[in-house]
Amino acid sequence: MQGLDVKRARKILIIQLAVALITAAIATVFGLTAGLSALIGGAAVTLSNALFALLVFARYRAQEADRLMMRFYGAELIKLITIVVIFAMVFIWVKPLNLLALFGAFFLVQVLPPLLAHRAD
């Protein structure tokens, strides 16, 4: 079972990376600031989800189901903190910034790949 879940997580991360790059390329049509902002938004989602997957799908024993549940909660908390830190750094250091491209790409990369991966199964 774990092998199937790891394959599905890897598939979603690959699709997220592809959607992030495509979104950034399309946003570049509206200017370099929009393209960079979209790339950052997509990368924030992809990196935080990759971190989540690494933490959740590390080796575990089936007898430790309660610890696995705590691992999920901990990984989700770390994922959210990672996103907050990335956005804080972006707001402090990246000027100029296109907020529509940043949050639009973030949303698109977060929502679209799981839908596509589910459909492909």
Legacy VTK file of the C-alpha trace (Angstrom):
# vtk DataFile Version 3.0
C-alpha trace
ASCII
DATASET POLYDATA
POINTS 121 float
0.000 0.000 0.000
2.748 2.436 0.901
4.416 1.946 -2.505
1.218 2.979 -4.275
0.891 6.072 -2.099
4.503 7.053 -2.753
3.961 6.652 -6.503
0.825 8.790 -6.358
2.612 11.482 -4.307
5.535 11.503 -6.741
3.132 11.772 -9.674
1.337 14.735 -8.089
4.647 16.489 -7.366
5.800 16.029 -10.965
2.504 17.402 -12.257
2.772 20.317 -9.807
6.245 21.141 -11.053
5.071 21.011 -14.669
2.023 23.193 -13.937
4.236 25.669 -12.043
6.646 25.981 -14.963
3.878 26.243 -17.565
2.030 28.833 -15.477
5.211 30.882 -15.076
5.890 30.703 -18.823
2.365 31.859 -19.627
2.547 34.631 -17.020
5.795 35.870 -18.607
3.682 37.000 -21.550
2.392 39.711 -19.186
5.916 40.727 -18.172
8.946 39.405 -16.351
7.529 40.475 -12.978
4.394 38.409 -13.563
6.458 35.437 -14.737
8.788 35.559 -11.739
5.867 36.030 -9.348
4.052 33.046 -10.847
7.200 30.941 -10.653
7.617 31.819 -6.977
3.970 31.033 -6.214
4.162 27.679 -7.973
7.510 26.840 -6.408
6.185 27.618 -2.909
3.443 25.014 -3.320
5.669 22.428 -4.951
8.460 22.746 -2.388
6.130 22.666 0.603
4.274 19.626 -0.758
7.566 17.850 -1.489
8.619 18.471 2.113
5.254 17.133 3.301
5.655 13.981 1.174
9.189 13.381 2.454
8.034 13.634 6.056
4.922 11.510 5.627
6.331 8.749 3.434
9.479 8.122 5.415
9.729 4.548 6.650
7.238 3.547 9.308
5.954 0.372 10.884
2.365 -0.723 10.418
2.115 -1.381 14.158
2.620 2.344 14.823
-0.590 3.687 13.226
-1.010 6.368 15.908
2.493 7.669 15.233
1.704 7.764 11.509
-1.305 9.984 12.189
0.851 12.319 14.264
3.362 12.354 11.413
0.605 13.560 9.071
-0.377 16.364 11.438
3.241 17.364 12.020
4.028 17.310 8.300
0.980 19.466 7.551
2.022 21.978 10.209
5.576 22.104 8.830
4.162 22.519 5.315
2.044 25.500 6.393
4.954 27.089 8.273
7.154 26.606 5.182
4.591 28.390 3.004
4.321 31.276 5.477
8.117 31.622 5.641
8.460 31.525 1.844
5.792 34.201 1.397
7.309 36.347 4.161
10.705 36.183 2.466
9.121 36.975 -0.903
7.262 40.012 0.460
10.445 41.290 2.117
12.968 40.639 -0.649
11.225 40.489 -4.022
10.395 43.876 -5.497
8.416 44.463 -7.695
5.880 41.696 -7.182
2.725 40.827 -9.095
0.319 39.585 -6.423
-2.249 38.281 -8.902
0.361 36.113 -10.621
1.857 34.997 -7.291
-1.391 33.898 -5.672
-2.990 32.783 -8.948
-0.121 30.383 -9.642
-0.107 29.273 -6.010
-3.802 28.397 -6.216
-3.565 26.771 -9.646
-0.573 24.618 -8.724
-2.207 23.611 -5.434
-5.579 22.627 -6.906
-5.027 21.402 -10.479
-2.414 18.594 -10.120
-4.373 16.451 -7.604
-7.395 16.671 -9.895
-5.323 15.647 -12.909
-3.589 12.817 -11.025
-6.904 11.480 -9.760
-8.328 11.493 -13.273
-5.307 9.702 -14.702
-5.648 6.740 -12.285
LINES 1 122
121 0 1 2 3 4 5 6 7 8 9 10 11 12 13 14 15 16 17 18 19 20 21 22 23 24 25 26 27 28 29 30 31 32 33 34 35 36 37 38 39 40 41 42 43 44 45 46 47 48 49 50 51 52 53 54 55 56 57 58 59 60 61 62 63 64 65 66 67 68 69 70 71 72 73 74 75 76 77 78 79 80 81 82 83 84 85 86 87 88 89 90 91 92 93 94 95 96 97 98 99 100 101 102 103 104 105 106 107 108 109 110 111 112 113 114 115 116 117 118 119 120
